[in-house]
Amino acid sequence: MAQPGGFVSIATQSGDQTGKMMSSRRDWLLQQMGITQYTLRRPRALHGEVAVSIRQETRLLIVAAVPPPLTDPLISDVLRAMMMHEHEVVVLTPDQSAMLPDDTRCVSWSLGLDASAAWEGSHIASPALAELYDNAGAKRALWQQISHYESDFFTDPDRS
């Protein structure tokens, strides 16, 4: 139903023309005015957080809620198996990994996290480090993933 001034009544429009209920009156009004709404991919950047960048020689990103030291014996064994050195590895928290540029392409290892990587590249996942030490099945699954992606670990993308 048209109101004075050409506006359409919210009561008659909500849902019947668009086929969907708008989440709020503001959303509906912005839609009626033809204003496109955007959702920030990194809203924390507005609060002063800075984008995370990685060095060019980085070959592996380890993402963990509690970042493990690269000197941990199990981490050292995994890096040795992947033929990587500590300077080629970056350890991030999930919040830091969310701040990586969209064009990031790197092999990643989610350590104790359910989420997969949001960037391009092979991805392996395992339980948290403490569980890996005590769980032979989890270690075996990790080594199987490393074997599956071995061509990504053992080759330098700049040389191909």
QUIWO-V342847 format. One record per pair of residues at least 24 apart in sequence whose ideal C-beta (glycine too) atoms are under 7 Angstrom apart, sorted by the first residue. I is the first residue (numbers start at 0). GAP is how many residues later the second one is. Records with the same first field share a line. If there is no record, write none. Layout:
I=GAP / GAP
This chain:
7=24
41=56 / 57
48=50
50=48 / 50
51=40 / 44 / 47 / 48
52=48
53=36 / 50 / 52
56=30 / 31
57=30 / 32 / 48
58=25 / 29 / 48
59=24 / 28 / 29 / 46 / 47 / 49
60=29 / 31 / 36 / 45 / 47
61=27 / 29 / 47 / 49
62=29 / 31 / 34 / 45 / 47 / 48 / 50
63=27 / 47 / 48 / 49
64=28 / 29 / 47 / 48
66=24 / 26
67=43 / 61
71=57
73=55 / 58 / 59
80=65
81=64 / 71
82=70 / 71
106=45 / 46
121=27 / 30
123=25
